[in-house]
Amino acid sequence: MAKLKLEYIWLDGYEPVANLRGKTLVKDGDPSTWSLEDCPQWGFDGSSTRQAEGGSSDCFLKPVALYPDTTRRNGFLVMCEVLNPDGSPHPSNARATIPDDPGLWVGLEQEYFLFQDGKPLGWPSDGYPDPQGEYYCGAGFKAVGDIARTIVEEHLDLCLDAGINHEGINAEVAKGQWEYQIFGKGSHKACDQVHVARYIMQRLCEKYGVDVEYHCKPFTGDWNGSGMHANFSTDYMRETGGKEYFEALMEAFSKNREEHIAVYGPDNHMRLTGQHETQSIDQFSYGVADRGASIRVPHAFVNNGYKGYLEDRRPNSQGDPYKIISRIAQTIAEVPTP
């Protein structure tokens, strides 16, 4: 038997952006056979996380996903939902609002900046770097700065060690901006993994004296904002599809435009301006290969008889994947299939 270090991770009750919280439970067990089912429910002080009052402060953590943690000997990361004392989902628990649909496949693109001393890594101490153009997927000190590459590569290795399904990483359009992409089959998997990847990144950055800046528009000017584009498909979209169903789906997304924007991350009006590869926040549009549309339709989708996946480009980098995918699933469910 070994002493296992189980890092329980959850989202707190702060609004409009919840913080990731974590605390360690030490248990006796065999790390080679330890499973999610072996992780007990655990309590915490909800009055310290804006999830309960001091006079009745107990909240509970329900483990929902387990990942190896190679930064610790015999370590695991345990993603959790927050429950009320009676076992019902806490109001802050958006994960519980997502239908359990193994046929819903989700890919999320997390953009972010790495900040130090109030500015992105690689920016000059005064003023601004050269305009956008050469930074996207760039290489070299001028393009990506000093320690940023070290951090993102270490983060990638830690996530792969944990079994998180990264599909890629790259430097983004603005200097100091980066992205990773995570894909999952099933309505919860990619959402869980984005939150755990965020937690790993934030903990990693502690040793470098760097902060992760998720705000969708951390500074004004001619610079791209940060998004979390949501790629999605269902069994029906992949196997049957068709132009008629696609147009009905787009009509449902258009009708629910305000409901989607409400959960796609705060301050999105600063990012969704109609510039920098966005559609205006008060409009809905779709287009083939159009990164200025609300929903980008891949060429392959049309060429395959309107079958495959679609990309909603409106969610921003601070958005909660649970809320985003819950809303997307709700809108899809409104469209009848023949």
Short mmCIF file of the C-alpha atoms (twelve columns), coordinates in Angstrom:
data_MODEL
# 
_entry.id   MODEL 
# 
loop_
_atom_site.group_PDB 
_atom_site.id 
_atom_site.type_symbol 
_atom_site.label_atom_id 
_atom_site.label_alt_id 
_atom_site.label_comp_id 
_atom_site.label_asym_id 
_atom_site.label_seq_id 
_atom_site.Cartn_x 
_atom_site.Cartn_y 
_atom_site.Cartn_z 
_atom_site.pdbx_PDB_model_num 
ATOM 1   C CA . MET A 1   0.000   0.000  0.000   1 
ATOM 2   C CA . ALA A 2   1.167   3.533  -0.753  1 
ATOM 3   C CA . LYS A 3   0.107   6.970  0.379   1 
ATOM 4   C CA . LEU A 4   -1.833  8.429  -2.523  1 
ATOM 5   C CA . LYS A 5   -2.185  12.189 -3.013  1 
ATOM 6   C CA . LEU A 6   -5.619  12.920 -4.477  1 
ATOM 7   C CA . GLU A 7   -6.056  16.518 -5.620  1 
ATOM 8   C CA . TYR A 8   -9.804  17.223 -5.579  1 
ATOM 9   C CA . ILE A 9   -10.608 20.016 -8.080  1 
ATOM 10  C CA . TRP A 10  -13.850 21.953 -8.340  1 
ATOM 11  C CA . LEU A 11  -15.371 25.234 -9.523  1 
ATOM 12  C CA . ASP A 12  -16.308 27.764 -6.874  1 
ATOM 13  C CA . GLY A 13  -19.283 30.116 -6.721  1 
ATOM 14  C CA . TYR A 14  -17.653 33.317 -7.935  1 
ATOM 15  C CA . GLU A 15  -19.423 35.168 -10.757 1 
ATOM 16  C CA . PRO A 16  -19.247 35.918 -13.611 1 
ATOM 17  C CA . VAL A 17  -16.166 33.653 -13.731 1 
ATOM 18  C CA . ALA A 18  -15.750 30.742 -11.334 1 
ATOM 19  C CA . ASN A 19  -12.295 29.960 -9.972  1 
ATOM 20  C CA . LEU A 20  -10.755 26.519 -9.883  1 
ATOM 21  C CA . ARG A 21  -10.142 25.288 -6.352  1 
ATOM 22  C CA . GLY A 22  -8.176  22.273 -5.199  1 
ATOM 23  C CA . LYS A 23  -7.290  20.465 -1.982  1 
ATOM 24  C CA . THR A 24  -5.452  17.219 -1.318  1 
ATOM 25  C CA . LEU A 25  -6.845  14.068 0.239   1 
ATOM 26  C CA . VAL A 26  -4.269  11.462 1.332   1 
ATOM 27  C CA . LYS A 27  -5.470  7.855  1.100   1 
ATOM 28  C CA . ASP A 28  -3.891  4.429  1.365   1 
ATOM 29  C CA . GLY A 29  -4.018  2.521  -1.907  1 
ATOM 30  C CA . ASP A 30  -2.281  0.901  -4.826  1 
ATOM 31  C CA . PRO A 31  -1.559  3.555  -7.493  1 
ATOM 32  C CA . SER A 32  -1.523  0.916  -10.236 1 
ATOM 33  C CA . THR A 33  -5.135  -0.082 -9.596  1 
ATOM 34  C CA . TRP A 34  -6.671  3.074  -8.113  1 
ATOM 35  C CA . SER A 35  -9.847  4.092  -9.958  1 
ATOM 36  C CA . LEU A 36  -12.514 6.773  -9.920  1 
ATOM 37  C CA . GLU A 37  -14.791 4.428  -7.990  1 
ATOM 38  C CA . ASP A 38  -12.188 4.318  -5.198  1 
ATOM 39  C CA . CYS A 39  -12.402 8.092  -4.684  1 
ATOM 40  C CA . PRO A 40  -14.835 8.951  -1.871  1 
ATOM 41  C CA . GLN A 41  -17.072 11.984 -1.719  1 
ATOM 42  C CA . TRP A 42  -15.453 14.712 0.341   1 
ATOM 43  C CA . GLY A 43  -16.649 17.886 2.004   1 
ATOM 44  C CA . PHE A 44  -15.405 21.468 1.998   1 
ATOM 45  C CA . ASP A 45  -16.213 24.851 3.493   1 
ATOM 46  C CA . GLY A 46  -18.596 26.433 1.014   1 
ATOM 47  C CA . SER A 47  -18.660 29.683 2.981   1 
ATOM 48  C CA . SER A 48  -15.068 30.293 1.823   1 
ATOM 49  C CA . THR A 49  -15.918 29.781 -1.863  1 
ATOM 50  C CA . ARG A 50  -19.212 31.722 -2.155  1 
ATOM 51  C CA . GLN A 51  -21.164 28.463 -2.230  1 
ATOM 52  C CA . ALA A 52  -22.719 28.454 1.251   1 
ATOM 53  C CA . GLU A 53  -23.429 30.624 4.282   1 
ATOM 54  C CA . GLY A 54  -21.266 30.360 7.381   1 
ATOM 55  C CA . GLY A 55  -24.121 28.992 9.472   1 
ATOM 56  C CA . SER A 56  -24.585 26.039 7.122   1 
ATOM 57  C CA . SER A 57  -21.297 25.834 5.299   1 
ATOM 58  C CA . ASP A 58  -20.923 22.196 4.237   1 
ATOM 59  C CA . CYS A 59  -20.756 21.390 0.530   1 
ATOM 60  C CA . PHE A 60  -19.700 18.096 -0.987  1 
ATOM 61  C CA . LEU A 61  -17.406 17.026 -3.809  1 
ATOM 62  C CA . LYS A 62  -18.532 14.209 -6.085  1 
ATOM 63  C CA . PRO A 63  -15.601 12.768 -8.091  1 
ATOM 64  C CA . VAL A 64  -16.453 12.535 -11.794 1 
ATOM 65  C CA . ALA A 65  -13.087 12.067 -13.568 1 
ATOM 66  C CA . LEU A 66  -9.643  10.821 -12.518 1 
ATOM 67  C CA . TYR A 67  -6.235  11.632 -14.031 1 
ATOM 68  C CA . PRO A 68  -2.664  10.673 -13.089 1 
ATOM 69  C CA . ASP A 69  -0.590  13.544 -11.695 1 
ATOM 70  C CA . THR A 70  3.065   13.035 -12.595 1 
ATOM 71  C CA . THR A 71  4.143   16.161 -10.697 1 
ATOM 72  C CA . ARG A 72  3.615   14.199 -7.457  1 
ATOM 73  C CA . ARG A 73  4.691   10.771 -6.306  1 
ATOM 74  C CA . ASN A 74  1.555   8.595  -6.285  1 
ATOM 75  C CA . GLY A 75  -0.543  11.593 -7.312  1 
ATOM 76  C CA . PHE A 76  -3.949  11.882 -8.992  1 
ATOM 77  C CA . LEU A 77  -6.136  14.779 -10.122 1 
ATOM 78  C CA . VAL A 78  -9.822  14.297 -9.294  1 
ATOM 79  C CA . MET A 79  -12.311 16.511 -11.133 1 
ATOM 80  C CA . CYS A 80  -15.453 16.971 -9.040  1 
ATOM 81  C CA . GLU A 81  -18.995 18.263 -9.138  1 
ATOM 82  C CA . VAL A 82  -20.282 20.284 -6.187  1 
ATOM 83  C CA . LEU A 83  -23.324 18.893 -4.351  1 
ATOM 84  C CA . ASN A 84  -25.633 20.238 -1.668  1 
ATOM 85  C CA . PRO A 85  -25.799 18.316 1.635   1 
ATOM 86  C CA . ASP A 86  -28.893 16.472 0.391   1 
ATOM 87  C CA . GLY A 87  -26.983 15.194 -2.640  1 
ATOM 88  C CA . SER A 88  -28.618 17.462 -5.196  1 
ATOM 89  C CA . PRO A 89  -26.449 19.499 -7.607  1 
ATOM 90  C CA . HIS A 90  -25.332 22.841 -6.180  1 
ATOM 91  C CA . PRO A 91  -26.574 25.890 -8.146  1 
ATOM 92  C CA . SER A 92  -22.966 26.509 -9.236  1 
ATOM 93  C CA . ASN A 93  -22.753 22.989 -10.685 1 
ATOM 94  C CA . ALA A 94  -23.225 23.569 -14.417 1 
ATOM 95  C CA . ARG A 95  -21.828 20.143 -15.270 1 
ATOM 96  C CA . ALA A 96  -24.999 18.544 -13.922 1 
ATOM 97  C CA . THR A 97  -27.047 20.429 -16.561 1 
ATOM 98  C CA . ILE A 98  -25.356 18.650 -19.503 1 
ATOM 99  C CA . PRO A 99  -27.289 15.625 -20.795 1 
ATOM 100 C CA . ASP A 100 -25.259 12.428 -20.749 1 
ATOM 101 C CA . ASP A 101 -24.937 11.836 -24.485 1 
ATOM 102 C CA . PRO A 102 -22.112 9.563  -25.685 1 
ATOM 103 C CA . GLY A 103 -22.929 10.585 -29.272 1 
ATOM 104 C CA . LEU A 104 -22.155 14.269 -28.655 1 
ATOM 105 C CA . TRP A 105 -18.530 14.827 -29.623 1 
ATOM 106 C CA . VAL A 106 -16.892 18.048 -28.482 1 
ATOM 107 C CA . GLY A 107 -13.649 19.816 -29.367 1 
ATOM 108 C CA . LEU A 108 -12.656 22.951 -27.435 1 
ATOM 109 C CA . GLU A 109 -9.919  25.422 -28.404 1 
ATOM 110 C CA . GLN A 110 -8.587  27.214 -25.315 1 
ATOM 111 C CA . GLU A 111 -6.809  30.484 -26.102 1 
ATOM 112 C CA . TYR A 112 -4.982  32.380 -23.364 1 
ATOM 113 C CA . PHE A 113 -2.165  34.811 -22.626 1 
ATOM 114 C CA . LEU A 114 0.743   34.293 -20.266 1 
ATOM 115 C CA . PHE A 115 1.262   37.453 -18.182 1 
ATOM 116 C CA . GLN A 116 4.139   38.643 -16.032 1 
ATOM 117 C CA . ASP A 117 4.410   42.050 -14.348 1 
ATOM 118 C CA . GLY A 118 1.129   43.178 -15.899 1 
ATOM 119 C CA . LYS A 119 1.907   42.431 -19.550 1 
ATOM 120 C CA . PRO A 120 2.124   39.425 -21.851 1 
ATOM 121 C CA . LEU A 121 5.378   37.501 -21.973 1 
ATOM 122 C CA . GLY A 122 7.631   38.801 -24.720 1 
ATOM 123 C CA . TRP A 123 6.207   42.312 -24.782 1 
ATOM 124 C CA . PRO A 124 8.617   45.242 -24.322 1 
ATOM 125 C CA . SER A 125 8.722   46.942 -20.926 1 
ATOM 126 C CA . ASP A 126 7.247   50.074 -22.487 1 
ATOM 127 C CA . GLY A 127 4.793   50.302 -25.351 1 
ATOM 128 C CA . TYR A 128 3.777   47.553 -27.697 1 
ATOM 129 C CA . PRO A 129 5.476   44.888 -29.814 1 
ATOM 130 C CA . ASP A 130 5.359   44.904 -33.603 1 
ATOM 131 C CA . PRO A 131 1.841   44.577 -35.068 1 
ATOM 132 C CA . GLN A 132 0.189   41.202 -35.532 1 
ATOM 133 C CA . GLY A 133 1.222   39.149 -38.506 1 
ATOM 134 C CA . GLU A 134 4.276   37.024 -37.741 1 
ATOM 135 C CA . TYR A 135 3.290   35.602 -34.345 1 
ATOM 136 C CA . TYR A 136 0.693   32.985 -35.350 1 
ATOM 137 C CA . CYS A 137 2.398   29.568 -35.228 1 
ATOM 138 C CA . GLY A 138 5.673   31.470 -35.054 1 
ATOM 139 C CA . ALA A 139 9.069   30.302 -33.906 1 
ATOM 140 C CA . GLY A 140 12.053  32.141 -32.482 1 
ATOM 141 C CA . PHE A 141 12.640  34.596 -29.655 1 
ATOM 142 C CA . LYS A 142 11.171  37.583 -31.522 1 
ATOM 143 C CA . ALA A 143 7.957   35.709 -32.277 1 
ATOM 144 C CA . VAL A 144 7.217   33.977 -28.976 1 
ATOM 145 C CA . GLY A 145 9.368   35.650 -26.326 1 
ATOM 146 C CA . ASP A 146 11.435  34.099 -23.580 1 
ATOM 147 C CA . ILE A 147 10.001  31.414 -21.287 1 
ATOM 148 C CA . ALA A 148 6.589   31.044 -22.921 1 
ATOM 149 C CA . ARG A 149 7.630   28.116 -25.097 1 
ATOM 150 C CA . THR A 150 9.138   26.369 -22.065 1 
ATOM 151 C CA . ILE A 151 5.855   26.692 -20.168 1 
ATOM 152 C CA . VAL A 152 3.543   25.552 -22.965 1 
ATOM 153 C CA . GLU A 153 5.731   22.542 -23.792 1 
ATOM 154 C CA . GLU A 154 5.901   21.484 -20.148 1 
ATOM 155 C CA . HIS A 155 2.148   21.942 -19.871 1 
ATOM 156 C CA . LEU A 156 1.594   19.738 -22.915 1 
ATOM 157 C CA . ASP A 157 3.727   16.951 -21.444 1 
ATOM 158 C CA . LEU A 158 1.946   17.106 -18.085 1 
ATOM 159 C CA . CYS A 159 -1.456  16.956 -19.763 1 
ATOM 160 C CA . LEU A 160 -0.462  14.037 -21.975 1 
ATOM 161 C CA . ASP A 161 0.916   12.248 -18.913 1 
ATOM 162 C CA . ALA A 162 -2.492  12.769 -17.298 1 
ATOM 163 C CA . GLY A 163 -4.293  11.218 -20.256 1 
ATOM 164 C CA . ILE A 164 -5.858  14.491 -21.363 1 
ATOM 165 C CA . ASN A 165 -6.678  14.288 -25.057 1 
ATOM 166 C CA . HIS A 166 -4.771  17.262 -26.422 1 
ATOM 167 C CA . GLU A 167 -4.990  17.399 -30.202 1 
ATOM 168 C CA . GLY A 168 -2.489  20.225 -30.609 1 
ATOM 169 C CA . ILE A 169 -0.945  23.458 -29.384 1 
ATOM 170 C CA . ASN A 170 0.235   26.598 -31.171 1 
ATOM 171 C CA . ALA A 171 1.253   30.203 -30.728 1 
ATOM 172 C CA . GLU A 172 -1.694  32.435 -31.597 1 
ATOM 173 C CA . VAL A 173 -2.230  35.640 -33.596 1 
ATOM 174 C CA . ALA A 174 -1.375  38.141 -30.847 1 
ATOM 175 C CA . LYS A 175 2.083   38.129 -29.319 1 
ATOM 176 C CA . GLY A 176 2.073   36.285 -25.997 1 
ATOM 177 C CA . GLN A 177 -1.134  34.433 -26.904 1 
ATOM 178 C CA . TRP A 178 -1.283  30.625 -27.084 1 
ATOM 179 C CA . GLU A 179 -3.831  27.890 -27.666 1 
ATOM 180 C CA . TYR A 180 -4.395  24.217 -26.956 1 
ATOM 181 C CA . GLN A 181 -7.138  22.017 -28.363 1 
ATOM 182 C CA . ILE A 182 -8.886  19.184 -26.505 1 
ATOM 183 C CA . PHE A 183 -11.298 16.673 -28.029 1 
ATOM 184 C CA . GLY A 184 -13.614 14.208 -26.331 1 
ATOM 185 C CA . LYS A 185 -16.297 11.718 -27.354 1 
ATOM 186 C CA . GLY A 186 -19.250 12.152 -24.999 1 
ATOM 187 C CA . SER A 187 -20.877 15.294 -23.703 1 
ATOM 188 C CA . HIS A 188 -18.710 15.711 -20.566 1 
ATOM 189 C CA . LYS A 189 -15.237 14.468 -21.448 1 
ATOM 190 C CA . ALA A 190 -13.711 17.476 -23.213 1 
ATOM 191 C CA . CYS A 191 -15.300 19.861 -20.692 1 
ATOM 192 C CA . ASP A 192 -13.768 17.988 -17.753 1 
ATOM 193 C CA . GLN A 193 -10.409 17.883 -19.450 1 
ATOM 194 C CA . VAL A 194 -10.325 21.612 -20.262 1 
ATOM 195 C CA . HIS A 195 -10.880 22.418 -16.594 1 
ATOM 196 C CA . VAL A 196 -8.162  20.005 -15.506 1 
ATOM 197 C CA . ALA A 197 -5.799  21.358 -18.177 1 
ATOM 198 C CA . ARG A 198 -6.468  24.881 -16.889 1 
ATOM 199 C CA . TYR A 199 -5.684  23.735 -13.366 1 
ATOM 200 C CA . ILE A 200 -2.442  22.078 -14.464 1 
ATOM 201 C CA . MET A 201 -1.400  25.235 -16.327 1 
ATOM 202 C CA . GLN A 202 -2.161  27.540 -13.401 1 
ATOM 203 C CA . ARG A 203 -0.262  25.330 -10.981 1 
ATOM 204 C CA . LEU A 204 2.666   25.014 -13.397 1 
ATOM 205 C CA . CYS A 205 2.897   28.784 -13.794 1 
ATOM 206 C CA . GLU A 206 3.350   29.239 -10.042 1 
ATOM 207 C CA . LYS A 207 6.992   28.171 -10.261 1 
ATOM 208 C CA . TYR A 208 7.691   30.623 -13.109 1 
ATOM 209 C CA . GLY A 209 6.062   33.622 -11.430 1 
ATOM 210 C CA . VAL A 210 3.619   33.858 -14.333 1 
ATOM 211 C CA . ASP A 211 -0.166  34.192 -14.465 1 
ATOM 212 C CA . VAL A 212 -2.556  32.750 -17.009 1 
ATOM 213 C CA . GLU A 213 -4.766  35.506 -18.404 1 
ATOM 214 C CA . TYR A 214 -8.046  34.098 -19.699 1 
ATOM 215 C CA . HIS A 215 -9.868  37.405 -20.236 1 
ATOM 216 C CA . CYS A 216 -11.204 37.570 -23.770 1 
ATOM 217 C CA . LYS A 217 -9.783  41.045 -24.436 1 
ATOM 218 C CA . PRO A 218 -7.088  41.885 -21.872 1 
ATOM 219 C CA . PHE A 219 -6.065  45.047 -23.738 1 
ATOM 220 C CA . THR A 220 -7.623  47.225 -26.417 1 
ATOM 221 C CA . GLY A 221 -6.195  48.019 -29.820 1 
ATOM 222 C CA . ASP A 222 -5.525  46.088 -32.996 1 
ATOM 223 C CA . TRP A 223 -5.008  42.761 -31.254 1 
ATOM 224 C CA . ASN A 224 -6.994  39.538 -31.467 1 
ATOM 225 C CA . GLY A 225 -9.051  38.627 -28.445 1 
ATOM 226 C CA . SER A 226 -9.044  35.160 -26.905 1 
ATOM 227 C CA . GLY A 227 -11.747 32.625 -27.658 1 
ATOM 228 C CA . MET A 228 -12.680 29.071 -26.836 1 
ATOM 229 C CA . HIS A 229 -14.162 27.901 -30.115 1 
ATOM 230 C CA . ALA A 230 -16.535 24.986 -29.593 1 
ATOM 231 C CA . ASN A 231 -16.576 22.255 -32.234 1 
ATOM 232 C CA . PHE A 232 -19.481 19.853 -31.953 1 
ATOM 233 C CA . SER A 233 -21.281 17.014 -33.681 1 
ATOM 234 C CA . THR A 234 -23.907 14.427 -32.848 1 
ATOM 235 C CA . ASP A 235 -24.564 10.936 -34.143 1 
ATOM 236 C CA . TYR A 236 -27.225 12.378 -36.444 1 
ATOM 237 C CA . MET A 237 -24.959 15.160 -37.745 1 
ATOM 238 C CA . ARG A 238 -22.181 12.682 -38.529 1 
ATOM 239 C CA . GLU A 239 -24.245 9.826  -39.957 1 
ATOM 240 C CA . THR A 240 -27.303 11.446 -41.586 1 
ATOM 241 C CA . GLY A 241 -27.116 15.221 -41.698 1 
ATOM 242 C CA . GLY A 242 -28.429 16.883 -44.829 1 
ATOM 243 C CA . LYS A 243 -28.953 20.468 -45.907 1 
ATOM 244 C CA . GLU A 244 -32.522 20.665 -44.613 1 
ATOM 245 C CA . TYR A 245 -31.509 19.565 -41.112 1 
ATOM 246 C CA . PHE A 246 -28.480 21.884 -41.164 1 
ATOM 247 C CA . GLU A 247 -30.600 24.913 -42.065 1 
ATOM 248 C CA . ALA A 248 -33.104 24.057 -39.313 1 
ATOM 249 C CA . LEU A 249 -30.220 23.767 -36.850 1 
ATOM 250 C CA . MET A 250 -28.857 27.167 -37.875 1 
ATOM 251 C CA . GLU A 251 -32.328 28.667 -37.469 1 
ATOM 252 C CA . ALA A 252 -32.441 27.324 -33.902 1 
ATOM 253 C CA . PHE A 253 -29.015 28.774 -33.138 1 
ATOM 254 C CA . SER A 254 -30.100 32.122 -34.577 1 
ATOM 255 C CA . LYS A 255 -33.319 32.115 -32.531 1 
ATOM 256 C CA . ASN A 256 -31.370 31.389 -29.343 1 
ATOM 257 C CA . ARG A 257 -28.567 33.875 -30.027 1 
ATOM 258 C CA . GLU A 258 -29.050 35.800 -26.776 1 
ATOM 259 C CA . GLU A 259 -29.257 32.642 -24.665 1 
ATOM 260 C CA . HIS A 260 -25.963 31.426 -26.118 1 
ATOM 261 C CA . ILE A 261 -24.184 34.745 -25.652 1 
ATOM 262 C CA . ALA A 262 -25.346 34.832 -22.013 1 
ATOM 263 C CA . VAL A 263 -23.262 31.736 -21.184 1 
ATOM 264 C CA . TYR A 264 -20.381 32.148 -23.624 1 
ATOM 265 C CA . GLY A 265 -18.191 34.128 -21.228 1 
ATOM 266 C CA . PRO A 266 -18.204 37.659 -19.766 1 
ATOM 267 C CA . ASP A 267 -17.191 40.838 -21.609 1 
ATOM 268 C CA . ASN A 268 -17.711 39.158 -24.958 1 
ATOM 269 C CA . HIS A 269 -18.870 42.483 -26.387 1 
ATOM 270 C CA . MET A 270 -15.233 43.550 -26.222 1 
ATOM 271 C CA . ARG A 271 -14.200 40.595 -28.395 1 
ATOM 272 C CA . LEU A 272 -17.183 40.020 -30.699 1 
ATOM 273 C CA . THR A 273 -16.894 43.273 -32.637 1 
ATOM 274 C CA . GLY A 274 -17.007 42.027 -36.217 1 
ATOM 275 C CA . GLN A 275 -13.233 42.415 -36.432 1 
ATOM 276 C CA . HIS A 276 -10.311 40.122 -35.631 1 
ATOM 277 C CA . GLU A 277 -12.027 36.994 -36.955 1 
ATOM 278 C CA . THR A 278 -15.341 37.514 -35.146 1 
ATOM 279 C CA . GLN A 279 -18.963 38.286 -35.912 1 
ATOM 280 C CA . SER A 280 -20.633 41.153 -34.032 1 
ATOM 281 C CA . ILE A 281 -22.204 40.113 -30.744 1 
ATOM 282 C CA . ASP A 282 -25.663 41.323 -31.813 1 
ATOM 283 C CA . GLN A 283 -25.742 39.308 -35.032 1 
ATOM 284 C CA . PHE A 284 -25.793 35.648 -35.985 1 
ATOM 285 C CA . SER A 285 -24.319 34.263 -39.171 1 
ATOM 286 C CA . TYR A 286 -22.798 31.128 -40.594 1 
ATOM 287 C CA . GLY A 287 -20.542 30.563 -43.550 1 
ATOM 288 C CA . VAL A 288 -18.306 28.012 -45.201 1 
ATOM 289 C CA . ALA A 289 -14.734 28.436 -43.911 1 
ATOM 290 C CA . ASP A 290 -15.756 31.894 -42.629 1 
ATOM 291 C CA . ARG A 291 -13.857 32.809 -39.460 1 
ATOM 292 C CA . GLY A 292 -15.815 36.042 -39.313 1 
ATOM 293 C CA . ALA A 293 -19.088 34.159 -38.872 1 
ATOM 294 C CA . SER A 294 -20.778 33.065 -35.659 1 
ATOM 295 C CA . ILE A 295 -20.571 29.455 -36.836 1 
ATOM 296 C CA . ARG A 296 -17.891 28.300 -39.247 1 
ATOM 297 C CA . VAL A 297 -18.990 25.515 -41.578 1 
ATOM 298 C CA . PRO A 298 -16.037 23.376 -42.721 1 
ATOM 299 C CA . HIS A 299 -15.695 22.664 -46.434 1 
ATOM 300 C CA . ALA A 300 -15.648 18.965 -45.565 1 
ATOM 301 C CA . PHE A 301 -19.080 19.304 -43.925 1 
ATOM 302 C CA . VAL A 302 -20.703 20.609 -47.116 1 
ATOM 303 C CA . ASN A 303 -18.739 18.324 -49.429 1 
ATOM 304 C CA . ASN A 304 -19.865 15.323 -47.363 1 
ATOM 305 C CA . GLY A 305 -23.558 16.039 -47.861 1 
ATOM 306 C CA . TYR A 306 -23.865 18.406 -44.892 1 
ATOM 307 C CA . LYS A 307 -22.531 15.800 -42.495 1 
ATOM 308 C CA . GLY A 308 -19.819 16.185 -39.853 1 
ATOM 309 C CA . TYR A 309 -19.040 18.834 -37.281 1 
ATOM 310 C CA . LEU A 310 -19.582 22.583 -36.905 1 
ATOM 311 C CA . GLU A 311 -17.586 25.239 -35.072 1 
ATOM 312 C CA . ASP A 312 -19.261 27.847 -32.859 1 
ATOM 313 C CA . ARG A 313 -16.702 30.660 -32.733 1 
ATOM 314 C CA . ARG A 314 -18.512 32.843 -30.193 1 
ATOM 315 C CA . PRO A 315 -17.526 31.273 -26.828 1 
ATOM 316 C CA . ASN A 316 -14.686 33.183 -25.244 1 
ATOM 317 C CA . SER A 317 -11.605 32.107 -23.357 1 
ATOM 318 C CA . GLN A 318 -13.118 32.726 -19.910 1 
ATOM 319 C CA . GLY A 319 -16.235 30.717 -20.677 1 
ATOM 320 C CA . ASP A 320 -17.183 27.670 -18.632 1 
ATOM 321 C CA . PRO A 321 -17.161 24.642 -20.964 1 
ATOM 322 C CA . TYR A 322 -19.962 23.066 -18.935 1 
ATOM 323 C CA . LYS A 323 -22.285 26.013 -19.538 1 
ATOM 324 C CA . ILE A 324 -21.265 26.321 -23.192 1 
ATOM 325 C CA . ILE A 325 -21.861 22.685 -24.083 1 
ATOM 326 C CA . SER A 326 -25.046 22.530 -22.012 1 
ATOM 327 C CA . ARG A 327 -26.498 25.395 -24.069 1 
ATOM 328 C CA . ILE A 328 -25.336 23.917 -27.384 1 
ATOM 329 C CA . ALA A 329 -26.901 20.562 -26.470 1 
ATOM 330 C CA . GLN A 330 -30.150 22.302 -25.507 1 
ATOM 331 C CA . THR A 331 -30.396 24.075 -28.846 1 
ATOM 332 C CA . ILE A 332 -29.592 20.894 -30.782 1 
ATOM 333 C CA . ALA A 333 -32.345 19.090 -28.881 1 
ATOM 334 C CA . GLU A 334 -34.899 21.650 -30.119 1 
ATOM 335 C CA . VAL A 335 -34.423 20.549 -33.726 1 
ATOM 336 C CA . PRO A 336 -36.412 17.420 -34.622 1 
ATOM 337 C CA . THR A 337 -34.739 14.696 -36.655 1 
ATOM 338 C CA . PRO A 338 -36.779 12.997 -39.386 1 
# 
